Amino acid sequence: MTAKNIITREQAIEAGIIEPKPGERKPQRSRAKDPAQRRHEAFVRFLAGLQDCWLVLEYQFHPERKWRFDVAIRGWWDGQRVAPFLLRPLKIAIEIDGRGPGHYSFKGRDADNVKANAAAQLGWSVYRFSWQHIMDGEALATIRGAIERAT
């Protein structure tokens, strides 16, 4: 599985993930009116709020099917451990609805339910959110609570 570059350096600086280099100008906060751009910026802020977690985007979790989670949290860094293989293992999946017509049809919901049930049988905790939950911070608070309960 290959890593995907999902954010630019400017977006990482804006989200507070990394600090700008000396002399580098901090980017201006976007005033995007495009809903897709606002959702992307909210998603970047959401991921920045989980910077102490081992995140995998588009994680294929099933050994036989090609099912993927939007975001999988595979481990958590407790501030004392530094190597990725020493992370506390977690199996928390995040699914974001509303990215296509499939989630709103009966057939799409049935397929989502089959996928979530298969994930539960493999020991995953699956959390589903709308884009509104991502943008208003409710998703981050829920996932933080799930991490605290799991560790």
Phi, psi and omega per residue, in radians:
M1 nan 2.336 -3.106
T2 -1.724 2.623 3.111
A3 -1.348 2.559 3.127
K4 -1.981 2.319 3.070
N5 -1.479 1.851 -3.032
I6 -1.735 -0.262 -3.133
I7 -2.366 2.685 3.099
T8 -1.508 2.946 3.108
R9 -1.046 -0.732 -3.138
E10 -1.081 -0.709 3.119
Q11 -1.164 -0.655 3.119
A12 -1.152 -0.679 3.095
I13 -1.152 -0.796 -3.129
E14 -1.053 -0.675 -3.118
A15 -1.379 -0.152 3.130
G16 1.480 0.248 3.129
I17 -1.297 -0.728 3.102
I18 -2.264 2.783 3.115
E19 -1.653 2.574 3.077
P20 -1.203 2.643 3.086
K21 -1.203 2.736 3.103
P22 -0.982 2.301 -3.132
G23 1.494 -0.218 3.127
E24 -1.426 2.333 -3.112
R25 -1.379 2.363 3.075
K26 -1.279 2.304 -3.099
P27 -1.151 2.617 3.094
Q28 -1.246 2.560 3.083
R29 -1.086 2.288 -3.118
S30 -1.202 2.451 3.058
R31 -1.967 0.744 -3.060
A32 -1.075 2.354 3.073
K33 -1.782 -0.246 3.127
D34 -1.239 2.155 -3.112
P35 -1.011 -0.655 3.134
A36 -1.121 -0.707 3.121
Q37 -1.172 -0.703 3.093
R38 -1.097 -0.700 3.103
R39 -1.128 -0.720 3.123
H40 -1.085 -0.784 3.132
E41 -1.112 -0.678 3.091
A42 -1.130 -0.666 3.130
F43 -1.161 -0.679 3.084
V44 -1.100 -0.762 3.103
R45 -1.119 -0.669 3.100
F46 -1.055 -0.834 3.128
L47 -1.134 -0.636 3.111
A48 -1.104 -0.561 3.103
G49 -1.247 -0.195 3.118
L50 -1.979 0.564 -3.026
Q51 -1.208 -0.237 3.084
D52 -1.616 0.236 -3.134
C53 -2.003 2.676 3.015
W54 -1.535 1.822 -3.087
L55 -1.775 2.450 3.036
V56 -2.239 2.144 3.116
L57 -1.531 2.517 3.136
E58 0.899 0.907 -3.071
Y59 -1.397 2.136 3.079
Q60 -1.472 1.946 -2.979
F61 -1.745 -0.381 -3.017
H62 -1.645 2.374 -3.098
P63 -1.223 -0.400 -3.082
E64 -1.989 -0.658 -3.123
R65 -1.590 2.849 3.135
K66 -1.685 0.524 3.126
W67 -1.180 2.506 3.121
R68 -2.319 2.601 2.974
F69 -1.648 2.609 3.045
D70 -1.065 -0.845 3.094
V71 -2.433 2.335 3.043
A72 -2.070 2.325 3.038
I73 -1.757 1.938 -3.041
R74 -1.715 -0.276 -3.137
G75 -2.900 2.950 -3.093
W76 -2.408 2.350 3.112
W77 -1.683 2.141 -3.047
D78 -1.597 0.173 3.116
G79 1.619 -0.199 -3.127
Q80 -1.963 -0.552 -3.103
R81 -1.624 2.540 -3.061
V82 -2.087 -0.499 -3.089
A83 -1.479 2.419 -3.118
P84 -0.977 -0.592 -3.126
F85 -1.303 -0.132 3.086
L86 -1.741 0.062 3.097
L87 -1.109 2.622 3.031
R88 -1.257 2.156 -3.054
P89 -1.228 2.448 3.095
L90 -2.379 2.719 3.044
K91 -2.335 1.299 3.131
I92 -2.030 2.189 -3.127
A93 -1.958 2.496 3.118
I94 -2.114 2.152 3.081
E95 -2.017 2.296 -3.130
I96 -1.950 2.025 -3.115
D97 -1.490 2.788 3.056
G98 1.709 0.175 3.141
R99 -1.663 0.142 3.127
G100 -3.077 2.949 -3.081
P101 -1.258 -0.311 -3.056
G102 -1.107 -0.525 -3.086
H103 -1.266 -0.302 -3.033
Y104 -1.841 -0.056 3.072
S105 -1.620 2.807 3.109
F106 -1.085 -0.735 3.132
K107 -1.109 -0.712 3.113
G108 -1.142 -0.743 3.105
R109 -1.125 -0.705 3.094
D110 -1.070 -0.763 3.120
A111 -1.102 -0.706 3.092
D112 -1.097 -0.686 3.126
N113 -1.151 -0.737 3.104
V114 -1.076 -0.761 3.119
K115 -1.092 -0.791 -3.132
A116 -1.136 -0.671 3.112
N117 -1.155 -0.709 3.091
A118 -1.111 -0.693 3.112
A119 -1.114 -0.731 3.121
A120 -1.094 -0.658 3.100
Q121 -1.137 -0.436 3.108
L122 -1.614 0.121 3.053
G123 1.616 0.200 -3.135
W124 -1.553 2.529 2.939
S125 -1.765 2.066 -3.064
V126 -1.856 2.219 3.097
Y127 -2.030 2.253 -3.129
R128 -1.918 2.345 -3.135
F129 -2.358 2.674 2.961
S130 -1.594 2.966 3.095
W131 -1.125 -0.539 3.114
Q132 -1.104 -0.682 3.093
H133 -1.112 -0.642 3.107
I134 -1.163 -0.809 -3.043
M135 -1.229 -0.563 -3.102
D136 -1.607 0.018 3.054
G137 1.572 -0.085 -3.130
E138 -1.112 -0.662 -3.128
A139 -1.114 -0.777 -3.135
L140 -1.078 -0.753 3.125
A141 -1.108 -0.713 3.125
T142 -1.124 -0.784 -3.120
I143 -1.186 -0.684 3.065
R144 -1.018 -0.766 3.101
G145 -1.096 -0.691 3.114
A146 -1.130 -0.685 3.113
I147 -1.141 -0.758 3.132
E148 -1.077 -0.723 3.131
R149 -1.205 -0.537 -3.077
A150 -1.443 -0.280 -3.073
T151 -1.901 nan nan
